[in-house]
Amino acid sequence: MKTIMEMAREAGFGDYTVEALASESHLLSLFEAFVALVRADECNRTWTQQHWTDYERSIAAAEREACAKEADYYSRNDYDTTANIAAAIRARGQA
């Protein structure tokens, strides 16, 4: 995988001075080339099983934290029934 700086140089950013980049159309073409390189690099990324495992764990952690925040909200506001907490958690998926 290429670094951002490598892709920027490949797109042509390393070859010009600030004055040379002053042309809006030229600058736009450089950015378009850079975006194309970043997209291609992202599309070619290969995820290993560990990448997917880490991704799934991060989603589960975010979900646990969101549920805990719902429980915190109800406990701070004297809504201490589990039915209220469960309903609020389920409602998150409907929004």
N, C-alpha and C positions, 0 to 999 in steps of 0.2 A: 504494500500500500504506500502510495506517495504521500509526502508531507504537504501541508498547505503551501509552504514556501516553494517547494519544487513545482507544484502545479501553477503557482503564480508566475514563476520564472518561465515555465513552459508556455503559458498564455501570453507572455510578452511583457510583463510588468518590469522585469529586471533590466530591460534594454533602453529605457527612456528616462530622461530627466523630468522634473516637475513641469518645466515649461513645455516639453514635448507632449505631456499628458493633458495639456490645457484644452485641447480640442475635444468637445463633448462627444462627437461622433466616434472619434478614435478611442476615447476612453470607454465608451459604451461597447465598442467591438472587443476591447480587451476584457471587459467584465463578462461579456457573453462567452468568450473563449474560456475564461476561468471557470464560469459556472458549468459549462459543458464538461470540463475536465473533472470538476468535483462530483458532478452527477455520475459520470462514467466510473469514477473511482468507487463511489458509494454502491453502485449497481454491481460492481465486481467483487465486493467484499464477501468473503466466505465466512459464514458463522459456523463455529464448531459447536459440539454438544455443550461445551462449557459456556459458550456465549448464551445459548438458549436457556440453560439452567440459571445462569446469573440474571438474565432478563426476567424469567418467570419468578425468581425469588424477589427481585426488586418490585415487581407488580404486587406480589403477595404482601410484601412489607408495607407498600403504600396503602393497600386495602386495609390491612390491620390498623395502621395509623389513622386512617379515615374513620374506621369503626370506633376506635378508641376516642376520637374527638367527638363523635356523636354521643357516646356514653358520658364523656366529660361534660358536654353541654347540658344533658339532661340531669346529671347529678348536681351541677351548680345551680340549676334552676328548679330544684325540688320536684323534678319529674323522675321519680326513682323507680317506676315500674318497668320491668323488662319488656312489656308489651310496647310501651312508647319507644324505647330504644330500638327494639326490633323493627318497628314500623318505620322509624326514621332511617335506619340502615337500608331497608328495602326500598324506600322512596328515593334514595340516592341513585339507584339503578334506573328509575323511571324518568329522571330529569333529563 
